């Protein structure tokens, strides 16, 4: 009898511990926001991961400007908040979120601003305060020296001294954060030096700082180990830094600026001698690969490097995207309505080359492509074998707002409406817009990731599709 009682007690204790463990595992962080100002645009959340800011999606504020994100991440980390669809390239608003954190922020927005004017964290932790301070100073430095090349060298020396003092002053009780911050600041410093050579332009074949009198300033960039240091992955500028370094080295070797933007990224992979950095660099290039043949040539030889479960999932997802949605595959037969409630399917356009433009009212890059698309469509107005169709992902619950928007803008192409997580968007696993898809006269895929209409290759693909019978 006593034994049974002991077993019962042990069972109760184990059950309790199991519940505690399950509860601990289920703890999620939460970020709630309130937008003050125009509420049409979504709020985008990014996480710093593997040398870049990765979008975790966006949430649209309700009529009171409120919304939020559930964050299910295993480790604490750095996050950024930005206006969805904005044209800005800098990440201004930063948060440090730990597992189980419940944070609230107030966002302030002017109607014509490309990003939030300010972000007020209700109860910021010490890590957030430090990161925001560094981010503010970093962005201000970039702004101050932009277009002032002759002043940049002395300014860099001053900023480098500031960074050293900043790290000495900002130590916390969080050892994990302290290490991360040191790596991030050091990576940001190297990034600023490398970006200076390219005048802070991401297009690598533009103007370069080739003045022999300042060559010594760039000498530290020749250290080959820079691209193999995992610290490069702890800054949102890390992947851009790798791109700059590889281009800098190639220019020093070949003295050919025009060729820098056309070199296959796979040629740089052997220069990275750390598998973690190598894997992150490869995966960062997935968004640039639009053909299965390129995937086989540039990625498959390095498949073994992608050893983590997360890397393997990313590999499989990209493989399926390119293989399952390869040219000649039957397209998804969507079923969507236009502004007049007329239903269209893929089969509705049989006999025509079909161009789908995935967009949203809040997406500034999408709206920038609209007039370009309509101008291209105008050039084919005498043909009856091609159709241009816009598909808004603003959601069926915003149908009236969308209809008014389309009518006010005077779009001349057919316009359809879909939910953001359904239909075409879901089937083709589209994570970012604008996105352009092209189908042949029989409804088979030409490409589900075409260049934008403003890019040279777009019209070439159309003409090739029209030439095929």
N, C-alpha and C positions, 0 to 999 in steps of 0.2 A: 504493500500500500504506500509506504514511504517512497519507494522507488518510483511509483506512478506519479506521486506528487512532484518529485524532483523533475521527472520527465516533462510534466505539465508546465512547471515553472520555466524550465529551459526552453520549452517550445514557445511560451509566451514572450520570453526575452528575445529569442531569435526572430520571432515574428515582428516584435517591436523594432529590432535593429534593422530588419529587412525593410520595414515601412520607412524608417529614417533614411536608409540608403536610397530607396526609391524616391523619397521626397527630395533628397539632395540632388539626385540625378535629374529631377524634373524642374529644378529651379532655373528660371529663365530671367534674363535681364529685360527691362522694359524702358523704352524711350518714348515719352509723350511730348507732343509739341503743340504750340498754339501759334498760328500765323496771324500777324497783325498787318493788315494791308490787303491787297488783292488776293483772292483765294482760289483763282482758277488753276494755277499751276500746282503740280504735285511737289512733294518734298522727297528728295532723293537721299538715301543713306548709303554711304560707302564704308568699306572696311579696308584698312591698310594690310595688304597681304602680298607676299612675294614680290616686293618692290614696286607695287602700284596700288592705286585706290580701286578696289573692286566694288561695283555696284551691287547692293543687296536688294535693289528694287525701290519703288517709290510708293508713297501713300498720298492720296488726295485729301486735303482737309475738308471737314464738313462745313455746313453753312456758318458755323461759329468759329471756323478756323482751326478746329481741333482735330487731332489724329495721333497716330503712334505706331511704333514698331515693337514686335516681340523679337528679341535677339537670342538665338539659340547657338551660342558659340562655346567651345570647350575651354578657351583661354581668354583672359582679359586682353584688351587690345585697343588700338587707335581707330577711331571712326571719324568720318567727315559728313557734314550736312551741307547740301547744296540745293538750289532751286532746280527742279526737274526741267530739262529742255533748255537750260541756260547756255549761253555761249562762252562763259568764262572758262579759263583753263587753270586757274589757281584754286586750291582748296583753302578757303578762308576760315571756316568754322570747324573746330576740332574738338573731339570729346575722347576721354579715356574711360572706357566702360569695363567694369569687372563683373564676374559672374554673380547674378542675383541683384545687380544694381537696379534701382528704380529712379530714373532721371527724368526731369522735366525741363524743357527749354522754351523760350519765347523767341520767335523769329519775326523780324521787321523787314517789310518789303515795300519799295516804291514800285508803282505800276510799270515803269519802263526800265527797271534795274535788271541786269542779267543774272544777278545773284542776290541773296539776302544782304541787306545793308548791315545788319547786326544779328547776333545770336546770343541771347542771354541765358546762361545755365543757372537754374534756380539755386542749386546747392552743388557747385562744382567741387570735385575732389582736388587734392593738391596736384595730381598728375595732369588733370585737365588744364589747370591754371598755368602750369609750366609749359605744356605743349602749345597752348594758345599764345603765350608770350613769345615762344620761339617762332611760331608760324607767322605772327604779326611782323616780327622783326625781319624774318626771311623774305616775306612778300614785299615789305617796304624796301628792302635792299634791291630786289629785282626791279622794282618800279623806279628807284632812284637812278640806277645805272643804265637802264634801257636806252639805247641810242647814244650813249656817252662812252664810247669805247676807250677814249684816251684817259678817262677818269677811273675806269673800272679796276685797273691794277692796284692803285693805291687804296681804293675803296675796299678791295678784297682783303688786303693786308689788315685793314682796320676791322673788318667784319670777322676775320679769322681770330684776331685778338679778343674780340667780343665773345665769340663762341667758346673760347677757352675759359674765360671768366664765367660765362653762363653755366657751363657744366660744373665748374667748381662750386658755384653758388647754389645750384639747384639739385641737391641730393635729398632723397626721400628715404623713408623706412622700407620702401618697396624695392628690393634688390633686383627683381625681374625688370621693373620699369627703368631703374637706373642704368642697367646694361643696355636696354633697348634705346634709351635716350642718347647714350654715348654713341652707339652705332649709327643712329639716325642723324645726329648732328655732324659726325665725321663724314658720312655719306653725302649729306647735303652740301658740305663744303667742297668736296671733290666734284659734285655735280655743278656747282656754281662756276668752278674753274673751267670745267669741260664745256659747259653751256656758253661761256664767254667766247670761246673759240668760234662757235657757230652763231654768235650774236643772239643767243637764246631762241633760235628758230628751230622747230622740230624737223623742218624739211632740210635734210642733211646736205643737199647739193646747192645750197644758196651761198650767200656771202660768207667768207671765212676770214679769220684774223691771221693772215699770213705774213704780217710785218716782221721781218727778221730781227728788228730791234727789241721785240718783246717775246722772242722765242723761249727765253729762259723761264718766263711765267708759266708756260705749259709743260716744262720739263717733267714735273712730278706725274703727269698723266701717262708717261711712257712706262711706268711700273706695271709689268705684266700681271702681277698678283692681284691687282685691283679688281679684275673681273671674276676672281675666284674666291673672294672674301664674302661669306654669308651675311656680313653686316650690310651689304648693298641691298639686301631684301627688306631691311627695316626702315626704309624711307619710301614715301610715295613717289620719289624721283629716281628710285633705284633702276628700274627698267630703262628709263630715259637716259640715265647715266651710262648704262651698258651700250646703248645705241650710239651715244656720243663717243665713247672710248673706242669702239670698234671702227667707227668712221674716221676718227682722228688717226688711229694707227694706220688705216688703209691709205689715208691721204698722205701721211708721212712717207709711206712706201712708194705709192704710185704717182702722187702729185696730180691726181685726176678728180677734181671736185664733182664733175658732171656724173661720174659713175657711182658715187657714194650711195645714192638712193635706190639703185637697181641691183645691188649685190644680194644674192640669196642669203637669208639669215643663217642657213645651215652651214655656211662657210665659216661662221664665227664660233660655232659650238665646240670644235676641238680646242679652241683657245681657253675654254673654261675648264678648270681642273678640280672643281668641286661639284659633286653630283646634285646637291641641293640647289645651287645656283643654276646649274645646267638645266635641270628639270623646270625650274621656274621660268627661265629664259625661253625654253621651247614652248611651254604652255602659253606664255604671254604673246606668242606669235600666231596662235591658233586663229585669232580673229582676222588675220590677213590672208589665210589660206582659203581659197574659194573653189579649188578644183581637187578632185580625188587624186589626180596624177601628181600634183604638187605635194600633197600630204604623203603619198607613198615615197616620193623622192627625198623630201626634206625631214620628215618626222620618223617614219618607220625604222630607218637605220639606228635611231636612238631610243627605240621603244623600251629597252632594258633599263634605261636611266629613270624612266617614269615608274618607280618601284612602289611608291606609297599608294594606298587604296584610293585616296583622293585624286592623285595624278592619273591612275589607271582609269578611273571613272571619267575624267576629263578627256583622256585619249579616246575611250570608247564612244563617248558622246560625239566628239568631233568626227571620228571614223564613220559612225552611223549617219551623221548629218550629211557628210559628203557622199557616202556610198548609197544610202537609202534614197537620198534626194539628188542623185546624180542625173546628169543630162540624159533624157530619153525615158525617165521614169514617169509613170502616170501621176498627174497632179491630184491634189486633194480637192474633191468636189464640194466646195463650200456652198452655203445657203444663207445669203444675207440680203437685207433690204436697203433700197436707196431712199432719198429724201421724199419720194412720192409713194413710199411703201411698196414699190415694185420689187419682187424677189428676183435675185440673180444667183446663178450657180456657175461653176466652171464650165459646165456643158452649155450654158447660155451663149458662150463665146466660141463655140465650135466653128472652125473655118477661119478664125482670126488669130493672129498673134496677140497674146494678152499680156499687158503690163500692169502689175499690181503695185500700188504705192501705199505702204503701211505708214500711217502718220497719226498724229494727235493734235488737238487744239493747243495744248500746252507746250508742244515741242518746237522750239525756235528753229533748229536745223531742218526739221520737216517742212515748216512753212517757208523757209528760204528756198527749198527745192521746188515748191509748188509752181511758181511762175516759170521756172526753167522747164519743168515737165510740160506745162501747157504750151510753151513756145515750141517744144519738140513735137508735141501732138499736132499743133497747127501745121507743121511741115508735112504731115501725113494725111491731112484732111481730105485729099482727093482719093485716098485708098479706102476700100471697104473691107480690107483683110487685116486690120490692126485696131486694137481697142486699148484705151488708157483708162484705168479704173483706180480711184482712191479708196482705201479702206481705213477708216478712222477706228482706233482702238480706245476711244473715250468712254465706251460703255453704253449699253442699251438704256440704262436709267437716265442718261443725259441726252436722250434723243432730241428733245425740243431745243436744248441749247445748241446741240450739234447742227440741227437743221437751220437754225437762225445764223449760225456761224458760216455755214457753207453758202447760204443765200447772200449774206452780207459781203462775203469775199468774192462772190461771183465766179466760183469755180465752174469751168466749162466741161470738165470730165465727169464721168459717172462717179458718184460718191456713195459708198456703202458704209454701214456702221456695224461694229462688232464689240464684244466684251474683250478686255485686254488679255484674259487668260483662256480664251476659247477659240474655236474655229481655226482660221489660218494661223494665227499667232501661236496657238498651242500645238497644232500639227507639225509646223516647221520649226518649233522650238526657238522662236524669235525672242531674243532677250533685250534687244535694243532697236530703236527706230531713229531716223527713217530707215526703211528696208525696202528693197525693190526686187520683185520676183517677175520672171518672164517665162511664158509658156508658148509652145508652138501651136499650130492650127488644130492639132488633134488633142490638145490638152496635156501634152507631155512637157516635162520640165526642160527648159533651156538653162535656167539658173535660178536658184532661190536666194541668191545673194549677189545681185548685180551691182556694178558701180553706180554711184549717184548720177542723176541726169546732168549735173554740173561737171562731171568727170568725162574725160575724152572717150573712155571705153564703152560708155553706155549706148550711144547711138550706133556704134560699130556692131554691138551684139544684136540690136534691133534689125539692122540691115542684113546681117547674116541669117537671122531667123526668117526674115521675109524672103530671102533668096532661096531658102530650102523648100522643097516641095515633096 
